Amino acid sequence: MSLFDELKRRNVFKVGIAYVVAAWLLLQFTEVLVGLLGLPENAGKYVILLLVIGFPVALFFAWAFELTPEGIKKEKNVDRSQSITHQTGRKLDFMIIGVMAVALAYFAYDKLVLSNARDAALVEAITQAMTEKPATEGVPAQVDKSIAVLPFVNMSSDKEQEYFSDGISEEILNALAKVKGLQVTGRTSSFAFKGRDQDLREIGKALGVNHILEGSVRKSGNTVRITAQLIRVDSGFHLWSGAYDRELDDVFAIQDEIANNILQQLKVILLGEEATVITAARTNTQAYDLYLLAKQRMYERTGPTIEDAAELLDRAIAIDPDYAPAYAQRGIATLLLSEDVGAYGNIPRKQADAQGKIYLDKALQLDPELAEAWAGLGLYHYGHPTAPEQIKAIEVLQKALAINPGMIDASNWLRNTLIALGRPAEAHDIIIGMIARDPLYRPGIGNAVNSFISFGQQEQAFAFLDKIRPLIPNAAMMQQAEAAIRLSLGQVAEGLALIETSVVLNPSSSVARLTRRFAWMDSHQYERVADEDESWLPIYALAYLGRDEEASILAFKRADERADVGTLFNYLNIAGRSDELIAYLEERWPNLDALRIDFPPYGAFGDFLMLDVALAYSRAGNQQRFDDALEHVRTVHESLKTQGVKRPFFLMSEAAHQALAGNIEASLDYLDRAISQGLITTTKITRQWPALSPLEGNPQFEAIQARMIEHLNNERQKLGLDPVST
């Protein structure tokens, strides 16, 4: 008898099939129990591991043992003439059929019932997220429990070692930032005073802290000398000082000792309770040196420096394959070098996601409580714009901040995620806390200004820039931020001059270039925008210039390559091709709830996507779909109004919503408020906002449009451009 026939006779194949089917069913029940019982998410991994281990064991028992009327016996001890394997095989057949029937029933139930319930629950979660009570407004009160860690002075003979002294300072700063109740100024703002011979009282006032830690590092061969002193800002009194001469292998112990000594002093004076610092992760001295240098490169936030950092981190990992922080930073570097998420490089999105996730998972495997790894995971999920991924991003970013509240990148990515889910009030609270802690953090400056604009607080935005301007007077970011404020007020000529300066100072800034294109669009310099090959704005410029074929090609290309269906839908309505919008939508999504899951409402601008869907179905006469889309819009807009959003673009969105709903007076009121705040559209407003077509011919509407054109021509005159008319 051949081996195959013998395997068949002993029912080895049937046992294998039964095992696989039963294992699959068990995994489905495990997934349900994890959610019901609140078990750890990795519980399923352990079940899979046990099932994989058990599979060859089951096959071995099927081969070596046989079920007989007297019980289980070794196969070699069973007389072949008395064997009942054929009967056992029949029982296995029935068992396999039964288990498969249960599995198929569960599969059908999951797809036909549970999946719809999950989708409905997800839509409900998005709606709930949109309508949550807005977070408390206002700037956090100044506290006495505050400290800034200035960059330690490099006293080494080799000036190239400056990254090492900077790294030591930052590691101590990060350790202190983990202490509950202690406000620690962020790295960017503390390091802004590097190399400045400035009175500590002035620095303390500028940073809003009452204590400053300063020191020096002298590295020579395999030895290092670190000095540090803690100073009370208002009196200049030295609360504590220390000097350490150690071998480099002991550098982690020095960091911990300095941080704990500082805490002991602050505990007595400020904290009033026992406070301990989480000790630094240990590694090989050479790997740590590379890690510190890589982090300094990362902070420069340019494509070449992040690429340098990635190479340094690869070398650190090669030296110490178990150093979790290096894996975390390597994952973040990979995501930042993505052509979409970070926009600092040109790694294809899917490749960057896959590689970055591997590094981050490895970091968390080595250290499950590593804040920077959780922050990187938040960036990974944020890069996927669907609602489930955005909700996951919030979860992991909050975990990162629970471990280290001072992690400014995590705060910024959390703020961005909340904006993506239409929760600008919560995002505003986060950005206010960020600029209080680290006012010179570059991404925070632009985000803070944008947040102030969303709530109609341009005066607060100007005040914020005035406060930090003396510290970075010639920074391109300052010109860019002020330009954004000016443009939001309709001061196009002033805004364009500022943003042109910013682009000259920092031509690689994609945000500055985008802001300049907005200024060109506002001043109706459509030809200049049409020649650009970035962003979605050339689509509109081409459409307004009558170059519809080019605009159409670009719109469909962006939808296919970047999932930008919002721009495509808007363009199709503007072009009078709403039937194509409906065909595109219904070919890809079974209903509007499914569309909402893939594209949650974004930011404080209004529900552009569903507005266009509602307009298209209104034109098609599909009342049910129109009502459904308009209800989505209403939910989003009511939430934004409750949160206090006053951005002119949102007011225009609400004007469009009210016009579609048939509320002409309300629509005119919102339109008037938007134009009065300085918003500029196409000379024929309904060209850009076709949902406002019911207002055409209304004397109030015509007066508002004429006022907008007058404002536009005043700005064009300042720019030396000819006037335009309808």
N, C-alpha and C positions, 0 to 999 in steps of 0.2 A: 504494500500500500504506500502511495506517495505521501510526502509530508503534507501537501495540501489536503489530500483526502483524510489524513489522520487529524489534522486541525479541524476539519469540518465535522468528522465523527465525534470528536471530543467537545463540540459546540464552542470552540474558542472564538470563532467569528461572531456567533450569535451573542456570546457574553460581551464581546467588544462593542457590538452595536447597541445592546441594551445599556451598557455602561455609558456610552456617549450620549444617548438620548436622555437617560436619567440625569446625567451630569448637567446637560443644558437646562433641563427643567429646574434642577436644584439652583442653578445660578440665577434664573429668573426670580425664584422665590427669595433668594438671598438679597437681590437688589431691592425687592419690596420691603423686606425686614430691616434692611439698613436704614431706609427712610422712616419706617414706623417706629423702630426701637431706638433711633438716634445713635446707631452704631458708627464707629469710625468709617470714613470713606474707603480706607484701604482693607476693610474686612473682606470685600469681594476678592481682593488679590490673594489673601490667605486661603480662601475656599478653592480658588483656581489651582493654587499650588498643591493643596492636599489632593484634589481630584487628579491632577497630572501625575503625582506620585502614586496614587492608588491604581491608575490605569494598568501599568505593567504588572502590578501585584495581582489584579483581577484576572488578567490573561494567564499569569503563571498558575494560579489556583485552578483555572478552567482546564489547563493542560495537565497538571500534576495530580488533581484530585477528581473524584467522581461521586455524584450523589447516588446512593443506593437505598433500598428499603431499610437497610440496617443503619443508615446514616452516611456521613461523609467518610470515604476511604481513599487511600492513595490509589491512583489509577492502575499501577503495576500489580496491586493486590486483588484486582477485580477480574474474575473469569469473564473473558470476552463473550462467552455464550450466555452469561447471566447479566450482561450490561444492559442498562435501561437508558443509555444516552439519547436514544431516539425519542423516548417519552419526555426526558428532560428538555430536549430540543423543542418539542411541541409546546411545552409550558413556557419556554423562553420566547417562542413565537407569539404566544398570547400576551405575554408580559410586554414584549416590544410593541405590539399593536396597541395595547392599553395605554402604555406610557406615551406613545406617539399621539394617540387620540387626545390625551390630556394636554400634551404639548401644543398640538394644533389648535385645540379649543382656547388655550391660554393665548396663543399667538393671535388668533382672530379677535379675541376679547381686547387684547392690548392695542391692536391696530384700529379696530372699529369703535371701541369705547374709551379705553384709557388714553389713547393718543389725542382724541378730541378733547377729553377732559384736561389733559396736560396743556394743550394749546389754549383752551379757554382760561385755564388757571394762569398761564403766562400772560395772556392779554390782560387779565384782571390785575396781575401783579404790576404790569406796566402802567395801567390806569391808576392803580393805587399809588404807585411811585410818583405819578404826575400830580396827584391831588393831596399828597401828604402835607401836613401843616408845615409852612416854611420855617426854617431855622431862625433863631433870634438874630436880629440885625445889630450892627454896631461893632466898634473896635474894642478888642479886649482891654480891660483896665490895666494900667501900668502896675506891675507888681514889684515888690522889693526883692523877691527871690529870683534874681536874674544875674546872668553872667555872660561875658563874651570871652572867648579864647582867641587871643591874637596869635598870628603865625609866629612860631618860635624863630628866633634869629639864627641863621646858619653861621656858626663860628668856625667851620671847618676850613682848612686851607684850600680845598677843592670847591669852588663855587657851584660845580655841577651837582653837589650833594644837597642842594637846596630843597629838592623834592623830598628828601628824607626828613629834614626838619619840618617842612610843611605837613608831611604825613604823620609825624609824631603829634603835632598840634591837633590835627584833625581826629586822630584816634582818641585823644583825650577828650576832645569836644564831643565826639559820638558817645563816649562812655557817660559823660555828664548828662547828655541829652536823654538818656534812658531813665533818669531819676525823676520820679513823679513829684510834681510840685515845684520843679526848678525850671525856669525859663532860660533857655540857652540860645544865644544869637546864632543864626545859621552861618555856615562856612563862608558863603560868598560875601556877606556883609562884614564879617570879622576880618577876612583876608583883604578887604578893600583898603585897609590901613597898613598893608605890608610895605615896609621901607619908608614910611612917613614918620618924620620926627614931629609928632603932634602931641599936645597935652592930653593926658589920659582923661581928664574931665571933659574935654571936648569930644573925645571918642565915645565916652560913656553916654553923653547927652545925645550924640548922633545916633547911637545904637539903642538908646532907651534901656540901658542896664545900669546896675548899681555896683557891680563887681567886674573886675577884669583880671584874667590870668595871662601873664606874659612870661617869656623865658628864652632860653637859647639852647642850641645843640652843637656840640663839637664832636665830630666823628673822625677817628684816626685809626686806620688799620682795623683791628677787631675790637676796639674799645670805643665807648661813647660816654661823653659827659653831658648830662642834661641838668639845667637849672630852671627853676620855676618860682614864680612869686604871685601871690594872690593879693590884689589891691582893692581897697574900698574907694570908689570913684569920687564921692563927694568930699572926702577928707584927704585922699591920697595916702591913707594909712595902710601899711603892709600888714595884712592879717596873718600871713604865713609865707615862708620861703623854704626851699629845699634844694640840695645839690646831690647829684647821683653820678658816681663813677662806676661803670659796670662794663662787663663784656657784652658784645652785641647779642650774644645768645640770650641775654637776660633782659632785652629791651621790652618784652611784654610785661615782665614783672615791674619794670620802672613805670610804664604807663599806668598800670593798675595802682601802683603805690601813690603816684602823683594824684590821680583822680580820687582815690580814697582819702588821701590827706586833705584835699580840698573839701571833700564832702564832710569830713569831720569838723572842719572849721565852719562851714556853712550850716551844718546841723546845729551847732551850738548857737549860732547867731540867727539863723533864719528858719531852718526846716523844722526844728523842734521835735524831731523824731529820728529814730535810727534809719539811716539810709545807706544802702550798699550799691556798689557798681558791679555790673556784670563784667566778668573778666574777659579780656581780649582773647580771641581765638589764636592758638599757638600754631606755629609752622616753622619750617626751616628758615634760617636768617636770610639766605640768598633769595628764597621764594618770596619772603616778606618784602625784601628790598624791591623786587620786580613789581610786586603788587602795589606798593606805595607809588612807584613811578607811574604805573598804569593808571591809577586813580587820578593823579595830577593831569595826565593826558586827557582822561575822560572829561574833566571839568572844563576843558577848553572848548568842547562841543563843536568841533569841526570834523569833517569827514576824515582828513589825513591823521589828525591826532587820535581819533577813536580807532582807526585802523592800527596805529602804532600801539595803542593800549591793548588791542586784541592780541597782537603779536607778543607783547610783554606778558600778558596773562597766560598765553599758551606755554611760554617758557616757565612761568611760575608753576603751572599745573604739572608740567613734565618733571619738575624737581620734587614737588609734593602733590601727588595725585589725590591726597585726602584733605586738601585745604579748601574748605567750602566757600569762603569769601571770594576766592579767585574764580571759581565756577560761576558764582552769582554775577560778578562784574562781567565775566565773559559772555554770559547770557544776555545781559543788558546791552553790552556793546554790539552783539549780533543783531538784536532787535532795532537798535538805533541806526545801524547801517542798512536797514531795509529800505527799499525804494519808496515804500508807502508810510510805514509806521513812524520811523525816525527821520526819514528824508535826509540823512547824512551820508548815505551811500547808495549803491545801486544793486545790492543783493536782491534777487527776486523774492517777492513777499513770501511765497510758500516755503522757499528754501530757508529764509531767515527765521520764519516761525518754527520750522522743524528743528533747526540747529539750536536756536535760542532756548527752546523748551527742553531739549536734552541737557543743556548746561544747567538750567534752573532746577530741573528735577534732581540732577546729581547733587547740587548744592543743598537742597532740602533733605535729600537722603542722608547726607553727611551731617547736617545740622538743621533739624526741623524748626528751630527757633531763630533762624537767621533772617533778620528783618529785610536786608537788601535782596535776598532771594525771593521773599514774598512780594516785595515791591516790584521786582522784575517780572514775576508772574502776573501781577496786576497790569503791567505794561503790555504783556503778551495778550491777555484777554481784552484789554481796551482796544488793541489793534484790530479786533474782529467786531465790526459795527452792529451785529445783531443783538437783540435785547437779552437773550440768555447769557451771551458772553459779557455784555456790559454789567449785568447784575453780578456775575461771577467776579469781574474785575473789582467791583466795590467791596465784595466780601474779602478778597485776599489783600487788597490795599489797606482796608481797615485792620486786618490782622498785622500787617507790617507796622502800622502806626501804633498799634497796641504794644508791640514789642519795643519800638523806638519812636516815640512821638516827635522827635526832632528830625526825622528823615524827610527833608524838604522835597525831594523828587517824588516820594510816595504821596505827599500832600498834593503836589501839583497834578500828578496823574489821577488822583481821586477827584480833584476838582474838575478835571477834563471829562472824566467819566460821568459825573453828575450832570455836567452840562449836556453831554450826549444823550442823557435820559430825560432832558427837559426839567431839571431841578436846579435852576440858577440861584435860587435863594440859599440853598444849602451850600452850593459851590461858592457863593459870595462870602458866606461865613468862613469858609476854609481859606479863601484868598486873603481875607482881612487878617486872619491869624498868621498867615505866611508872611505878609509884608510887615507885620509887627515884629516877627521873629527874625526875618531875613529880608529886609527891604531891598537889598541890592541883587537878590537872586534874579537873574536875567529873565527866565520864562515868567516869573511872578510879576514882573513890572508890566509887561504887555497884557497878561491875564487880568491883573488888577484894574488897569485902565479900561479894558473891555467890559469888566464886570460893573464898574461904576457907570459906564455908558448905558448898560442894559437897564439900570434902575434910574436913569435920568439924573445921575449925580456927577455931571461933568465938573462942577466946582470942586468936589472932593477929589476928582481925578487930577485936576490942576494942582491942588494943594499937596497931594502925594508927590507929584513930580517936583514941585518946588522944594519939598523937604529933602529929597535925595539928590537933587541936581548938583549941589556943592561937592558931593562925594564922587560923582562921575559926570562932570560937566560936558565932556566932549564925546560921550558914548553915543553910538549910532542908535541904540535902543531908545534913548531919550527923545531923539528927533522922531523916531518911528511912533513912539507912544503919544507924543503931543500931536502928531499928524492925525492919528486916529481920533483924538478928541475933537480937533478942528473939523475934520470931515463929518463927524457925527452931528455937529452943529450947523452944517451947511457952509462952512468957511472953506470952500474948495481951493481957492487960490493960495491961501496961507498953508493949508494942509498939503497941497501939492509941492510947494517950495520946501517944506520940512521933509517930506518923504523922499524927494529927490536928493537932498543932502544925506539922508540916512542910507540910501542905496549906494551913493558914492563912497561913504565911509565903510559900508559893509555890503559889497555887491553880491556876496554869497547868500545873504539872508532871503529865504523864500517868502517869509512873512512881509518883509519890507517891499519886495517886488509885487506881491499881491496887493498890498495897501496902495502902491502907486497905480496899479491897474484900476482899483476902485476910484481913485481920484480922476483918472482919465475918463472912466465911464461917467462919473458925476458931471464932468465938464463937457461931455459929449464928444470926446476925442476918440471916436470908435475905431478909426483907422489904426491908431497906435496899439489898441488892444487886440485888434484882429490879427496883427502881425506876430503876436506872442504865441508861444506854443505850450503854455502852462495853464493849469486850472480850467475852470468851466467858463470863465468870462468871455473868451473869444467866441464862444457859441452865440452869446447874446449880441456881441458887437457885430458879428457877421449877419445875424438876423436883422438887426436895426439898419444895417447898410444895404439890405436887400439881397445879400448873398446866401440865399436860403439853402441851396444845394450843399455848399461847404458847411454851413451850420448843421444841417441834418446829418451829414457824414460824421462830423465830430461828436454830435450828441449821442448817436447810436454807438459810436466807438467807445465813448466814456461809459456808457451803460454796460457794454459787454466786458470791457477791460477793468473797470473800477467800480462796477455795481452802482453807478451814479444814475439811478432811475429818476431821482428828483429833478435833475436838470433836463433829462430827456422829456419827462412828462410836461414840465413847464414850457419847454420849447415847442412841443407838439401843440399845446393849447394856443400859444402865441401865434404859431403858424397856421392855425385853423384846422389842424389835423387831429382833432380829439378822437376820431374813430380809430386812428392808429394807436393812440394811447390805450384805449379800452382793449383793443386786440392784443397788445403787448402784455397788458396786465393779466387778462383772463387766460392767456396761454401759459402763464407761469405761476399764478397764485389762484387757489380755488375760491378764496373769499378775501375780504379786506382785513379780517383778523390775521390771516396768514401773512399778508403784506405788512401789517403793523409789526409782527414779530421780527421780520427781517429788517424793517426800517422803522425803528422807534423815533418819535419826534425829537428833533435836535435843537438844543440851545434855547435862546430867548428871542427867536425870530418869528415864531409862529409855526403852525403845522402846514408848511408849504406843500408837502407831498399830498396830503389828503385834500387840501384846497383844490389842487389841480385835478385830482380824481373826481371830486364833487362837481367841478365845472364840466368835466368831460361827460359825466353821466347826466348832468342837467341838459347839456346840448343834445344828448342822445335820447332824452325823454325817459330814462330808466329811473323812475321815482324811488323804487326800493333801494337801489344801490346809491343813489344821490343822498337819500336820507341817512343811510348807514355812514357814508363818508362824512357828511356834515356833522353827524353826532360825534365822530372821532375828533373833528376839528373843534367842536364846542368843548369837549372834555379838556383838550390840551389848552385851549385859549383861556378857559375859565381858571385853570390851574395857574397859568402864567400871570393872569390879572391878579389873582389872589396873592401871588408871590411879589407883586409890586413892579412887574416889568413895564417899562415905559419907552423902550427903544423904538425909534421911528419906524423901522421895518416891521416890528410887531404891530404897531398901530395900523400900518397899511394892510397887514395880514388880517387884522380884525375888521378893517373896513371891507375887505373882500369877503370875509365870512358873513358879515351882516348883509352885504349886498346879495349874496347867494341865498340867504335866508329870507330875503324880501323886506328887510328892515332898512329902508332907504334913509331915513333921518339919522339913525344910528351910524350907518355907513358914512354918510357925509360928515358927521361929527368926528369920527376917527380919522378920516381922510384929512380934514382941516387941521387936526392936531398934529398929524405927521408932517404935513407940508409946512406948518407954522414952526416946527422944530428944525426946519432946514433941509428936509429930505427932497431930493431931486430925482425925477423919473424921466422917461421919454417925454418929448414935448406933447404928445398925445398920450395921456396917462393910461388909457385903456390898451395902448400898444404893449406896454410892459405888464399891465395888470388887467387882463381881459375879463376877469370876474367882476370888474367895476362897470362893465358895459351898461347895466341898467341905469346908471347915473347920468349917462350922456344926454345932453339936452336940458338937464336941470340947471337953472340959472346959478345956483350956489356952486354946483360942480364946475361950471364954466369959469366962474370967478376964481375959484381955488386954483384951477389949472393955469389961468392967466397970471396969477400971483407967483406960481412956481416958475413959469417961463421968465418972468421979470427977474426973479432972483437968479436963475441960471445965467441969463445974459449979463447981469451985473458981475458975476464971478468970471464969466468968459472975457468981459472987458478988462478986468484986472490982469488976465493972462494974455492980453493982446490978441484975442480971438474974435472973429466976427459974430454978430448976434444970430440966433436961430429963431425959427417960428414954427407954428404948426403947419 
